[in-house]
């Protein structure tokens, strides 16, 4: 149906905003700080996002960058929505090399992976629905 096709397009668009997080300045809606935990890492505050983006990126990072063979390797990936009335999500990334750049690259790689996943899912859906996904 149109709903599945549209959901995949929204997922692609949401994740594609962060595919270049490792290059240049951070987008206006992302703030990075050193993690306030015993772990060596960084907290990325994503404004105007919630569990949808947080769960996508965390799951991808755990499956591919912690448990899998994707590079860069990270030691931890977790997210939280600090307050239900504020539209923001914090993604915490643990890195061994103390490098913010490593954490940024891991998020960018995860975002690219999610975009590819949604693109492939939408193509397979359209194929299964006779070519147009409607």
C-alpha positions in Angstrom: 0.0 0.0 0.0 0.9 3.6 -0.2 1.5 3.7 3.6 4.4 1.2 3.4 6.0 3.1 0.5 5.6 6.4 2.3 7.0 5.1 5.6 10.1 3.9 3.8 10.5 7.3 2.1 10.2 9.0 5.5 12.8 6.7 7.0 15.2 7.3 4.1 14.8 11.1 4.4 15.2 11.1 8.2 18.4 9.1 8.2 19.9 10.7 5.1 20.2 14.0 7.0 23.0 12.4 9.0 25.0 10.4 6.4 27.7 13.1 6.3 27.9 13.7 10.1 31.6 12.9 10.0 32.4 15.6 7.5 32.6 19.3 8.3 30.5 21.1 10.9 27.6 19.4 12.7 24.1 20.1 11.4 22.2 22.9 13.3 20.0 20.3 15.0 22.8 18.2 16.5 24.9 19.1 19.6 27.8 17.0 20.7 29.3 16.8 24.2 31.7 14.5 26.0 29.8 11.7 27.7 29.3 12.2 31.4 29.9 8.6 32.3 32.8 6.4 33.1 32.8 5.2 29.5 34.9 7.1 27.0 32.4 8.5 24.5 30.2 11.2 23.2 26.6 12.3 23.5 24.9 13.5 20.4 21.7 15.5 21.1 19.4 15.3 18.1 16.8 18.0 18.2 13.3 17.4 16.7 13.8 13.6 16.9 12.6 10.9 19.3 12.6 7.1 19.6 12.2 6.6 15.9 15.6 7.8 14.9 17.2 6.7 18.2 16.1 3.1 18.0 17.1 2.9 14.3 20.6 4.2 14.9 21.2 2.3 18.1 20.0 -1.0 16.6 22.2 -0.5 13.5 25.2 0.4 15.6 24.9 -2.5 18.0 24.2 -5.1 15.2 27.0 -3.8 12.8 29.6 -1.8 14.8 29.6 -3.7 18.1 28.5 -7.2 17.3 29.3 -7.1 13.6 32.4 -6.3 11.6 31.5 -2.8 10.4 34.0 -0.1 10.9 34.6 2.0 12.9 34.1 -0.3 15.9 32.4 1.3 18.9 32.2 0.0 22.4 28.7 1.2 23.2 25.6 2.6 21.5 22.5 3.7 23.4 19.9 6.4 23.2 17.4 8.1 25.5 14.6 10.6 25.1 15.3 12.7 28.2 11.9 14.3 28.6 8.6 13.3 26.8 7.5 16.9 26.3 10.8 18.0 24.6 11.4 16.9 21.0 14.9 15.6 21.4 16.9 12.4 21.6 20.4 11.7 23.0 22.5 9.1 21.3 25.6 8.0 23.3 28.5 6.4 21.5 31.4 4.7 23.2 34.8 4.8 21.5 38.1 3.4 22.5 40.3 5.9 20.7 38.8 9.0 22.5 38.0 10.5 19.1 34.8 12.4 18.5 35.5 11.8 14.8 35.2 8.1 15.3 31.8 8.5 16.9 30.6 10.8 14.2 31.8 8.4 11.5 30.0 5.5 13.2 26.7 7.5 13.2 27.2 8.5 9.6 27.8 4.9 8.6 24.8 3.7 10.5 22.6 6.4 8.9 23.9 5.3 5.4 23.1 1.7 6.3 19.6 2.6 7.4 19.0 4.6 4.2 20.1 1.6 2.1 17.8 -0.6 4.2 14.8 1.6 3.6 15.6 2.0 -0.1 15.9 -1.8 -0.6 12.7 -2.4 1.4 10.8 0.1 -0.7 12.0 -1.5 -3.9 11.1 -5.0 -2.8 7.7 -3.8 -1.7 7.0 -2.1 -5.0 8.2 -5.3 -6.8 5.9 -7.4 -4.7 3.0 -5.0 -5.3 3.3 -5.2 -9.1 5.8 -2.4 -9.7 4.4 0.7 -8.1 3.8 -0.1 -4.4 0.3 1.2 -4.5 
